[in-house]
Amino acid sequence: MSDITARRGIRLTRRLTHLYVGLALYGASSALLVRAGLGLEPWGVLHQGLAERTGISIGVVSIIVGAVVLLLWIPIRQRPGLGTVSNVFAVGIAMDGTLALVPDVHGLGAQIPVMAAGIVLNGVATGLYISARFGPGPRDGLMTGLNRLTGRSIRLVRTAIEVAVVVTGFLLGGSLGVGTVLYALAIGPLAQFFLRFFDLPAPESRTVAVAGRTPRGAILPR
């Protein structure tokens, strides 16, 4: 019995490690895309646009937006998990922390590698975060909730949300560029690869059922 308890404790520790390391790396990857200056991921465009208009740091804006989106879970009856709530705060804190440490880069010779590092690191972070199985991020929970509520496909709902986010962010002054396009093309394959790489087998059928409520390919921590 103690051996089973010990194994469960080790597995829980690994899951928590995946969760919080993944969230920290996600914030760091978003910060690298900001420093690269070649375009941000869709929600990053919105966050940067709002930060430009309000004078608030982009990390704090990310926290505020995440909290607002989480409130939208109430009418669509989504249930947050530990990962959901942690996502709201951890990503923004890690983002501002990284921006405080990493200086601006200038010239394509520096911008391109930083952009590439940000995109790849985002894929690593996504794989870690999802493999923890502590629930989707606020923005992805909104997507899956609308999918369930409207009956529309995940692809259609996700596309509609992200197009609206990008357009709004761009109009507010967010950075839209080649990095945005490359992110959109690369994040799916990268997330799938690193999810398989970091996957933690679920020993209990109950855990599998919870994780299976949302298609893995649809969940990203942002």
C-alpha positions as CSV (number, residue, x, y, z in Angstrom):
1,M,0.0,0.0,0.0
2,S,2.8,2.4,0.9
3,D,4.6,1.5,-2.4
4,I,1.4,2.5,-4.3
5,T,1.2,5.7,-2.4
6,A,4.8,6.5,-3.1
7,R,4.4,5.9,-6.8
8,R,1.3,8.2,-6.8
9,G,3.3,10.8,-5.0
10,I,6.1,10.6,-7.5
11,R,3.7,10.8,-10.4
12,L,1.9,13.8,-8.9
13,T,5.3,15.5,-8.4
14,R,6.1,14.9,-12.0
15,R,2.8,16.3,-13.2
16,L,3.2,19.4,-11.1
17,T,6.7,19.9,-12.4
18,H,5.5,19.6,-16.0
19,L,2.7,22.0,-15.3
20,Y,4.7,24.8,-13.7
21,V,7.9,24.4,-15.8
22,G,5.6,24.4,-18.9
23,L,3.8,27.6,-17.9
24,A,7.1,29.3,-17.0
25,L,8.6,28.3,-20.4
26,Y,5.4,29.5,-22.2
27,G,5.8,32.9,-20.7
28,A,9.5,33.0,-21.5
29,S,8.8,31.9,-25.1
30,S,6.2,34.7,-25.5
31,A,8.8,37.2,-24.2
32,L,11.3,36.0,-26.8
33,L,8.8,36.6,-29.5
34,V,8.3,40.1,-28.2
35,R,12.1,40.8,-28.2
36,A,12.5,39.3,-31.7
37,G,10.1,42.0,-33.0
38,L,9.0,39.9,-36.0
39,G,5.4,39.2,-34.9
40,L,3.7,37.5,-32.0
41,E,1.4,34.5,-31.5
42,P,-2.3,35.5,-31.9
43,W,-3.1,36.2,-28.3
44,G,0.2,37.9,-27.9
45,V,-0.8,40.4,-30.6
46,L,-3.8,41.3,-28.5
47,H,-1.8,41.5,-25.3
48,Q,0.8,43.7,-26.8
49,G,-1.9,46.0,-28.4
50,L,-3.6,46.4,-25.1
51,A,-0.3,47.0,-23.3
52,E,0.5,49.8,-25.9
53,R,-2.8,51.5,-25.2
54,T,-2.9,51.2,-21.5
55,G,0.8,51.5,-20.5
56,I,0.5,48.3,-18.4
57,S,3.1,45.6,-18.9
58,I,2.3,42.9,-21.4
59,G,2.6,40.2,-18.7
60,V,0.0,42.0,-16.5
61,V,-2.2,42.5,-19.5
62,S,-2.0,38.7,-20.1
63,I,-3.1,38.0,-16.6
64,I,-6.0,40.4,-16.8
65,V,-7.2,39.0,-20.2
66,G,-6.8,35.5,-18.8
67,A,-9.0,36.3,-15.8
68,V,-11.6,38.0,-18.0
69,V,-11.7,35.0,-20.3
70,L,-12.0,32.7,-17.3
71,L,-15.1,34.6,-16.3
72,L,-16.6,33.7,-19.6
73,W,-16.4,30.1,-18.6
74,I,-19.3,30.7,-16.2
75,P,-22.2,31.0,-18.8
76,I,-20.8,28.2,-20.9
77,R,-20.4,25.9,-17.9
78,Q,-16.8,25.1,-18.1
79,R,-15.0,23.8,-15.0
80,P,-11.5,25.1,-14.4
81,G,-8.7,22.9,-13.1
82,L,-5.4,23.7,-11.3
83,G,-3.7,24.2,-14.6
84,T,-6.4,26.7,-15.7
85,V,-6.1,28.9,-12.7
86,S,-2.3,28.6,-12.6
87,N,-2.1,29.6,-16.3
88,V,-3.8,32.9,-15.6
89,F,-1.0,34.1,-13.3
90,A,2.1,32.0,-14.1
91,V,2.5,32.8,-17.8
92,G,2.2,36.6,-17.3
93,I,4.6,36.6,-14.4
94,A,7.2,34.5,-16.4
95,M,6.7,36.8,-19.4
96,D,7.5,40.0,-17.5
97,G,10.3,38.4,-15.7
98,T,12.0,37.2,-19.0
99,L,11.4,40.6,-20.6
100,A,13.3,42.2,-17.6
101,L,16.2,39.9,-18.2
102,V,16.4,39.7,-22.0
103,P,17.3,43.0,-23.8
104,D,16.0,44.1,-27.2
105,V,17.6,42.6,-30.2
106,H,18.4,44.4,-33.5
107,G,19.1,43.2,-37.0
108,L,17.7,40.1,-38.7
109,G,20.9,38.2,-37.7
110,A,19.8,38.3,-34.1
111,Q,16.0,38.6,-34.5
112,I,15.5,35.4,-36.6
113,P,17.3,33.1,-34.1
114,V,15.4,34.7,-31.2
115,M,12.1,34.3,-33.0
116,A,12.9,30.6,-33.8
117,A,13.9,29.9,-30.2
118,G,10.6,31.5,-29.0
119,I,8.5,29.3,-31.3
120,V,10.4,26.1,-30.5
121,L,10.3,26.8,-26.8
122,N,6.6,27.5,-27.0
123,G,6.2,24.0,-28.5
124,V,8.2,22.5,-25.6
125,A,6.1,24.5,-23.1
126,T,2.9,23.3,-24.7
127,G,3.9,19.7,-24.5
128,L,4.9,20.0,-20.9
129,Y,1.8,21.8,-19.8
130,I,-0.7,19.6,-21.6
131,S,1.0,16.4,-20.4
132,A,0.4,17.4,-16.8
133,R,-3.4,16.9,-17.4
134,F,-4.5,19.6,-15.0
135,G,-7.0,21.2,-17.3
136,P,-6.8,23.6,-20.3
137,G,-5.8,27.2,-20.2
138,P,-8.6,29.8,-20.0
139,R,-8.5,30.7,-23.7
140,D,-8.6,27.0,-24.8
141,G,-11.4,26.3,-22.4
142,L,-13.4,29.1,-24.0
143,M,-12.8,27.5,-27.4
144,T,-13.8,24.0,-26.3
145,G,-16.8,25.3,-24.4
146,L,-18.1,27.2,-27.4
147,N,-17.5,24.0,-29.5
148,R,-19.7,22.1,-27.1
149,L,-22.3,24.9,-26.9
150,T,-22.6,25.7,-30.6
151,G,-21.9,22.3,-32.1
152,R,-19.3,23.9,-34.5
153,S,-16.0,22.2,-35.1
154,I,-13.0,22.9,-33.0
155,R,-11.2,24.1,-36.1
156,L,-13.9,26.6,-36.9
157,V,-14.3,27.9,-33.4
158,R,-10.5,28.2,-32.8
159,T,-10.0,30.0,-36.2
160,A,-12.8,32.4,-35.5
161,I,-11.5,33.3,-32.0
162,E,-7.9,33.7,-33.1
163,V,-8.8,35.8,-36.2
164,A,-10.8,38.1,-34.0
165,V,-8.0,38.3,-31.5
166,V,-5.3,39.0,-34.1
167,V,-7.4,41.7,-35.9
168,T,-8.3,43.4,-32.6
169,G,-4.7,43.2,-31.3
170,F,-3.3,44.6,-34.6
171,L,-5.7,47.5,-34.7
172,L,-4.6,48.3,-31.1
173,G,-1.0,48.3,-32.1
174,G,0.1,44.7,-31.6
175,S,3.0,43.2,-33.6
176,L,1.8,41.2,-36.6
177,G,4.5,39.8,-38.9
178,V,6.3,36.8,-40.2
179,G,6.7,35.4,-36.7
180,T,2.9,35.3,-36.4
181,V,2.6,33.2,-39.6
182,L,5.5,30.9,-38.7
183,Y,4.1,30.4,-35.3
184,A,0.7,29.4,-36.8
185,L,2.3,26.9,-39.1
186,A,4.8,25.4,-36.7
187,I,3.0,25.3,-33.3
188,G,0.7,22.4,-34.2
189,P,3.5,19.9,-35.2
190,L,5.8,21.1,-32.4
191,A,3.1,20.7,-29.8
192,Q,2.2,17.3,-31.0
193,F,5.8,16.1,-31.0
194,F,6.6,17.5,-27.5
195,L,3.3,16.2,-26.1
196,R,4.3,12.7,-27.1
197,F,7.8,13.3,-25.8
198,F,6.7,14.4,-22.4
199,D,3.5,12.3,-22.1
200,L,2.9,10.8,-18.7
201,P,0.8,7.6,-18.8
202,A,-2.4,7.8,-16.9
203,P,-2.7,4.7,-14.6
204,E,-6.4,5.3,-13.7
205,S,-9.2,5.2,-16.1
206,R,-10.9,8.1,-14.3
207,T,-7.8,10.3,-15.2
208,V,-8.0,9.2,-18.8
209,A,-11.6,10.2,-19.0
210,V,-11.0,13.6,-17.6
211,A,-8.1,14.2,-20.0
212,G,-10.1,12.9,-22.9
213,R,-12.9,15.5,-22.6
214,T,-11.0,17.9,-24.8
215,P,-9.1,16.7,-28.0
216,R,-5.4,16.9,-27.3
217,G,-4.7,18.5,-30.7
218,A,-7.1,21.3,-29.7
219,I,-5.5,22.3,-26.4
220,L,-2.8,24.9,-26.2
221,P,-2.0,26.6,-22.8
222,R,-2.7,30.1,-24.2
